Amino acid sequence: MSSPASAPPAPPNLPRIVAASLIGTTIEWYDFFLYGSAAALVFNKLFFPNSDPLVGTLLSFLTYAVGFAARPLGALVFGHYGDRLGRKKLLVLSLLLMGGATFAIGLLPTHATVGTAAPVLLTALRLVQGFALGGEWGGAVLLVSEHGDARRRGFWASWPQTGAPAGQLLATGVLSLLTAVLSDDAFGTWGWRIPFLLSGVLVLVGLWIRLSVDESPVFKEALARAESRRDGETEKLPLVSVLSHHWRDVLVAMGARMAENISYYVITAFILVYATTSAGVSKQTALNAVLIGSAVHFAVIPAWGALSDRVGRRPVYLLGAAGVGLWMFPFFALVDTGSFGYLILAVTVGLVLHGAMYAPQAAFFTEMFATRMRYSGASIGAQFASVAAGAPAPLIATALLDGYGSSTPIALYVIAAAVLTLVAVGVARETRHRDLARVDGEEGELSDASPAAEARTV
């Protein structure tokens, strides 16, 4: 480990790199969350009009879940080439794929026009969205994490994480504005297309910024070292290396994602269904509550990330998991009042607690894996968990509401996920002292600094 005197300072272009990752992830999450909100509000009528309203919502959320099914494939493909070719190239490709699919959704004919072909086309484009997002997250957080300032890695790496609430804020804000100024008939006929078509403009902005940043120096150094010692030998596939040497870390990452992913989609996507059907709240009121909660969520994530630099990734993550589990019964009790103020409180507190998991997650997962398998390892751990966590969360919650007519089973569902996360993070090792550029041995195991060496850690 280097001493403070020899520690390289944060690169002067780090804020620009952070901005490039943040804007790109914001656009990608805007596209992804826009679909989720539309699935809860209008897709049941536009693409599944012959079903009972709640069944139509279930079918709509099923197409929503399909996007998660494609995310592991995106993680594998983008992770492989991101570890071989670099982070920057793959991030540009993911942005193009996501933006193109979202823009195309805005042009789709509905069931009234082309019949069953409409939901088929919708599902196909959702698959492209999921594939792109599966490769986006890992590259975005690695590009920031690997550019320096290790003492504040948790803080800087948390900024790409704010792309999720920023995208949610943008998507919900656009939908809220449209539902406020348009009649229900106008919104259902053509107004819903506007936010999807807007994605085309946002992608152009994101590409301009992403093309202007440099490749990760840590990756370039690792690639040069690998090429110098290869001597004609075939390098192992990143996936093989991850599963051989980091399979425990992959399982920890998957377990850590359970409470974080499930709670988020219950609080932000399912709540649009629950509040409007069970609590008698209008669509506009529910959207506004999510809008306000997302703004607070955006603000607290960097603060949680900074705290993880001081006390460690695990304590902050464990606090968030326990908090979300304990909050679920009060959450639904507040929503059931039908009060706008209590609805805001329910969503905001839930998202603040979620942020305690989501903020340190970027640095935590990055620090688990060696450089030449880091994109694959972090992406696989994060995205494979999403199939079992975020993908079915709104679907399961809606089915539980339909079957039991009560929020109690839904609260217990989130609590069970919180217990899984507490166990996974509880058995993990603390990672905040790890040097991302240092690799010991052929196994690619990352070295740890002892807690006593905290002042020397770079």
N, C-alpha and C positions, 0 to 999 in steps of 0.2 A: 504494500500500500504506500502511496506517496504521502509525503508530509505536506502541510499547508503551504510551505514555501515553494514547493515544486508543483503544487496542484495546478493543473491548467484551468484558467478562468473560463466562465461561461462564454461561448462564442458571441460576438456582437450581433450576429444575425439570428440569435435564438428567438427573440420575440417574433421575427418574421416567419420563422419555421413553425412556431406555435400558432401563429395566425393562419398559416397555410393549412395546418392540420385541423384547426378549429373550424375554419370556414368550410373546408371539404366535408368534415364529419357533420356539420350543421346541415348542409345541403342533403347529404345522404340520409340522415335521420329525418329531415323534413319530408323527403320522399316516402320513407318507410312508414312514418307515423301518420302521414296524410292518408295513406291507405287504411290504417287502422281506424282512424276517426270516421272516414267515409264508410267503412264497413259497418260501424256501429250506427250511423245516421241514415244513409241512403242506399247503400249497395243491396240491402235486403229487398228493397222495392224495385230497384232498377234491373237487377240481374237474377233475382229469385222471386218474382211477383206472385207465383201461384201457391206459395207456402203460407202457413200461419205466420203472423208477424214475428213471434219469438223463434219459430223454426227457421224462418227466413234469416233472422239474425244469426242463428247457429250456423247455417250454411255460409253466410257471409264471413263469419269468423273462421270457418273452415278454410276458405280461400286465403284468409289472412294468415292462418297457420302454415299454409303451404310455403310461404316465403321463408319461414324458419327452417323448413325441411331442406331447402336448398343452401342454407348457410353453411353447414358442414362441408359440402362439396366446394363451396367458394373458399372456405378456410384451407382445405387441402390443396386446391389448385393455386390460389394466391400465395399461400404459405410456402409451397414448394418453389415457385418462381421468385418469390420475394427473398427467400434465403439464397437463391442461386444468382439472381440478376440484380437485386437491390430493391429497396422499399419504394423509391420515387416512381419508377415506371409502373408498378402495379397499382399505386394509388391513383394515378392518372386514368388507368384503364377502368378501375372500379367506379370512378366518378362518371365516366362516359356511359358505362352500362346502366348504372342506376338512373341517371338523368334521362337517358333515352327511353327506358322502360316506363318511367313515370309520365313523360310527355306523351307516350303512345297510349297510356291509359286514358288520358284526357281526350283522346280522339276516338275511343272505342264506341261502337254501336251498342245499344242496350238490348235486353231481352225482347222488348217490344218491336225492335227492328229486325234482328237476325235470329231470334229464338235461342236455342240452346248453345249456339256458337258463341254467344256473348259471354257466358260464364267460363267457357273453355278458353277463350282469348284472354280474359281477365286473369285466370289462373296461370296461364303461360307467362304473362308479363310479371305476375307476382313472383314466379320462380326466378326470373331474371333479376328482379329486385333483391331477393334473398341471396342469390349467388354473389351479387356485387357487394352486398353488405357483409357477407361472410369473409370477404377479403379486405374490406375497408378498415375495420377496427384495429386489427393487429398492426397493419402498416402505419396507421396514423399515430398510434401511441408509441411505436418503436422509433419513428422518425424524430419525435421530440425527446424521448428518453435517451436515445443514443447520441444526441448532439451535445451533451455536456451538462455542467452544473449539477453534479451528482448530489451535492449537499441539499439541494432543493428539488430533487427529482420528483418526489411525490407531488409537489406544488405544480411544477411545469407540466408533468404528464397528466395531471388532472384536467388541464384546459381542453384537450381533445374530448375528454369525457363530458365537458359542458356542451358539446355539440348535440348530445341527446336532448337535454332540456331546451336548448336553443332551437333545435329542430321541432320539438314538440310545441314550443312557444310559437314558432313561426307558423306551423301547420294549423294549430288550434286557433291562433289569432286570425289567420286568413279565413278559416271556416266560420269563426265567430262573427267576423265582419260581414261576410256574405249572408249568413243566416239573419243578421240584424237588418240589412238593407234590402234583402230580397224576400219575396213571399215564399211560402213553402213550395208552391207550384213552380215558381221560377227557379228556385234553387234545385229542385228535383229534376227539372227539365234540362237546364243548361248551366246553371250557376255552379254546380259541383265540379264542372270541368275546368274552371278558371285556375284553381290552385295547382292542378296537375300540369296544365300548360305553362304555368309560371316557372316550373322547374327548368324549362329550357333556358331561360334567361339566367337563372341562378347557376346552372352548370357552366356556362361561359365564364362567369365571374370566378368560380372555383378553379377552373382550368388555368386561367390567366395567372392566378396566384400560385397554384401548385407547380406549374412549370418553371417558376422563377427560383425555387429553392434547390439546395444542393443535396446530394445523396448523403446518408449517414456516414460520418467518418469512422465510427466503430465498425460498421459493416465493411467499408473499404479496406480497413486494416486487417480485419479477419479474413477477407477474401484474398488479400495479398499473401498472408501467412499460409493459408491453405494451398494456394498455388505454388508457393516456394517449396513446400514439403511434400507435394503430391508425388513427384518423380514418376509420372506415368500411371500411377495407381488410380483406379476409379473411386471417386469419393462416394461415400454412402449417401443415399437419399435422405433428405432432412427428416421425412416422416419415419424412416427406419431408425435413425439416430434418436429421435424423440421417444419413440416407443421402447427403444432398448435402454436408454439411460435416464429418461425423464418421465416414465409412465406414472410414478407416484405424484409428480408435480401436475401432470395432466388431470389426474383424479382429484387432486386438491382444488385445482382451478374449476373443474366441473361442479364440485360440491359447493364451492364458494359462490358460484353463479345462481344456485337454486333460489335462495331467498331474494337475492337482488333482482333477478329476472322476473320471477313470478309476482313479487309484490309490485314491481313497477307497472306491469301490464294490468294488474287488478286495479291499481290506483288511478291509472290514466286512461285505459281503454275500456275495461269492463264497467267502470264507474259511469260512463256515458249511457250504458244500458240500464244499470241498476237504479241510478238516480231518476231516470225518466220513466221507468216502468213501475218501480216499487215505491219510490219516495215521492212520486208526483211532481218532480222538478222538470222545468222546461229544458229543451235542448240548449237554448241560449244560456241559461243559468249554469247548467252542468259544464258547458264549454268554457264559460268565464271563470269558473272555479279552478278548472285544470289550467287555464291560462295564468291565473295569479300564482297558483302553486308552482308551475313550471318556472316562473320568473324568480321565485325564492330559491328553488332548486338550483338554478343556474348560478345564483350568487353564493350559495353555501358550498358548492363542490370544491372550488379552489381553497377555501378555508379548511375543509376536511383534509384535502391533499397536503396542505402545509402542516397540519397537526400530525399527519402520519410521518412527516420528516422528523418531527421532534420525539414522538413516543413510539413510533413503529407502525407498520402496516396492519399487523394483526389486531392490536387493541382497538384501533379505530373501526376496523371491519367487524369485529365481534360486537362492538357497541351498536353498530347499525343493524346487524342481524337480530340481536336480542330486542332492540327497540321496535323494529318492524313487527316482530312476533307479538310483543306486548300491546302494540297499538291497534291491532286488527279489530278487536271487539269494540273499543271506543270509536274507531273509525266508522264502522257501520252504524253504530248508535247515533253518531252525529249526523250522518247522511240521512238516516230515517226521520230526523226531525223535519226535513224539508226546508230548513232555514238556509239561506244563502251564506250567512256568516259562519254557521257551523259546517257547512259543506266546504267552504274555503279552509277552515281550520283543519278539517279531517284530511283533505288532500295535501295541504301544505306541510303539516307535521309528518305525514307519511312520506312525502318526498324528501324532507330534510333528513329523516332517518335513513331513507334509501341512499341519499348522498354519502352517508358515512361508509357505506359499502362500495359505492360506485367510484368515489374519488380516489381511494388508494388502490383500487383494482388495477389501474393501468400500470403503475410502477410495480406493484406486487407481482403481477403475471409476467411483466418484462424481466424482472430480476430472477425469476425461477429458471430461465433457460439460457444456454450458451448462444453466442451470437449467430453461428451458422445454422442454428435450428430454432432460433428465437421466434421468427415470424410464424413458422409452422406450429411450434409448441404453444405459444400464446393464443393463436387463432383456433387451434384444435380444441384446447381446453375451454375457451370461451364459447365457441360456436356449436360444438357438439352438445354442450349443456343446454343451449337455447332450444333444441328440439324437444327436450323433456321438460323444460321450464317455461320460457316465454311463449313458445309456439302454442301449446294447448291451454295456457292460463286463462285467456278470456273465454275459450270454448268450454273448459271444465267449469269455470265459475258460472257461466250462463246455464249450463246443464244442471248444475247443483241448484241454482235458483229455480229453474223450471221443475226439477224433481221434488224439491223440499219446500219451496216457497218461503225460504228463510235465508238470512245471511250467515247463520251460525256455521253450516258446513263449509262455507267459503272462507270464513275466518280461520277455521281449523285447518283448512287446506294450506293457507299461507303460513300458519304457525308450524305445521309439519315441515314445510320448506325451510323455515328459519332454524329449526332444530338440526336439519341436515347440514346447513351452512355452518352453524356453530361447531359441529363435530369436525367438519372438513378443515376449517380455518384453525380450530383448536389444536389439531395434530400437526399443522404445518410449521415450518421453521420461519423465523423472522428473516426478512430479506433486505432490509433497508441499508445494511452495511456492505452490500455486494458491489464489486467493481465490474461493470458490464464489459469492460475490455479485457479482463483477466480470465483466462481459461486454464485450468489445471488438468493435465493428462489427456489421453485420447478420448476419454469418456465425455469430455466437454462439460465436466462439472464446474460450476462457478465457485470461486473462492468466497469465503465469508471473512469479514473482519470481526474481531471480538468486540463485544460492547465497550470494552475499555479503550478500544482503538477508534472510537467514534470521532474524535477530533481529527484523526489522521485520514479518515475515509474520504476518498474522492470518487 
